[in-house]
């Protein structure tokens, strides 16, 4: 059975009926396409996640090894040598 055929009429007194032919093969190919698209999308999602994990360093905030020095030392805001007003003035002065 290749086709399913339905007869639909808009009005009871209408003599002509609207014939709708639905191809089972086309429905099957559409379902196959959607399922393959979903499977491949999930596959590429996991592959890109794996590549991203492989490229990122293990701990980007760890202390450097060897002769390297850490360029930034976090400073507590309470122990700062500048007051908040002075820091705001410097912020506007440098334009950053």
PLY file of the C-alpha trace (Angstrom):
ply
format ascii 1.0
element vertex 96
property float x
property float y
property float z
element edge 95
property int vertex1
property int vertex2
end_header
0.00 0.00 0.00
1.82 3.08 -1.25
-0.71 5.80 -0.66
-3.33 6.63 1.89
-6.23 8.52 0.41
-8.62 10.67 2.36
-11.70 12.45 1.16
-12.50 15.66 2.96
-15.39 17.93 2.15
-15.76 21.48 3.33
-19.57 21.51 3.22
-22.15 18.77 3.32
-23.94 20.04 0.22
-20.73 20.30 -1.78
-20.46 17.56 -4.38
-16.75 17.87 -5.03
-14.51 16.41 -2.39
-10.96 17.41 -1.65
-8.62 14.48 -2.19
-5.48 14.42 -0.04
-2.84 11.87 -0.96
-0.20 11.16 1.67
2.84 9.22 0.52
4.09 6.76 3.13
7.54 6.74 1.51
7.81 10.52 1.79
6.77 10.40 5.44
9.35 7.67 6.07
12.10 9.63 4.35
11.16 12.76 6.31
11.30 10.86 9.61
14.63 9.30 8.59
16.03 12.74 7.66
14.93 14.32 10.95
16.34 11.45 13.02
19.69 11.49 11.14
19.88 15.26 11.56
19.28 14.96 15.31
21.85 12.17 15.70
24.52 14.04 13.72
23.81 17.30 15.56
24.28 15.54 18.91
27.45 13.85 17.63
29.00 17.15 16.53
27.92 18.79 19.80
29.79 16.17 21.84
32.83 16.21 19.53
33.11 20.00 19.80
32.74 19.77 23.59
35.52 17.17 23.71
37.80 19.35 21.54
37.03 22.38 23.72
37.92 20.43 26.88
41.11 19.18 25.24
42.24 22.70 24.25
41.55 24.52 27.52
44.25 24.35 30.20
43.58 22.29 33.30
43.67 25.17 35.79
44.15 28.61 34.22
44.51 30.26 37.65
47.27 28.05 39.02
50.73 29.38 39.87
53.12 29.25 36.92
55.99 26.79 36.97
59.65 27.37 36.15
61.01 30.90 35.69
57.59 32.44 34.96
56.03 34.86 37.41
52.40 35.62 37.91
51.66 39.07 36.49
48.61 39.82 38.61
48.39 39.65 42.36
44.87 40.13 43.71
44.65 43.00 46.14
42.12 43.31 48.89
39.97 46.41 48.59
40.29 47.09 52.31
44.12 47.15 52.20
44.21 49.37 49.12
46.39 52.48 49.25
43.79 54.44 47.28
40.42 55.54 48.58
37.33 54.77 46.48
37.14 58.43 45.39
40.81 58.35 44.33
40.27 55.12 42.41
37.26 56.63 40.64
39.30 59.72 39.74
42.07 57.51 38.31
39.48 55.51 36.40
38.12 58.63 34.71
41.62 60.05 34.20
42.87 56.96 32.33
39.56 56.59 30.51
39.29 52.86 31.03
0 1
1 2
2 3
3 4
4 5
5 6
6 7
7 8
8 9
9 10
10 11
11 12
12 13
13 14
14 15
15 16
16 17
17 18
18 19
19 20
20 21
21 22
22 23
23 24
24 25
25 26
26 27
27 28
28 29
29 30
30 31
31 32
32 33
33 34
34 35
35 36
36 37
37 38
38 39
39 40
40 41
41 42
42 43
43 44
44 45
45 46
46 47
47 48
48 49
49 50
50 51
51 52
52 53
53 54
54 55
55 56
56 57
57 58
58 59
59 60
60 61
61 62
62 63
63 64
64 65
65 66
66 67
67 68
68 69
69 70
70 71
71 72
72 73
73 74
74 75
75 76
76 77
77 78
78 79
79 80
80 81
81 82
82 83
83 84
84 85
85 86
86 87
87 88
88 89
89 90
90 91
91 92
92 93
93 94
94 95
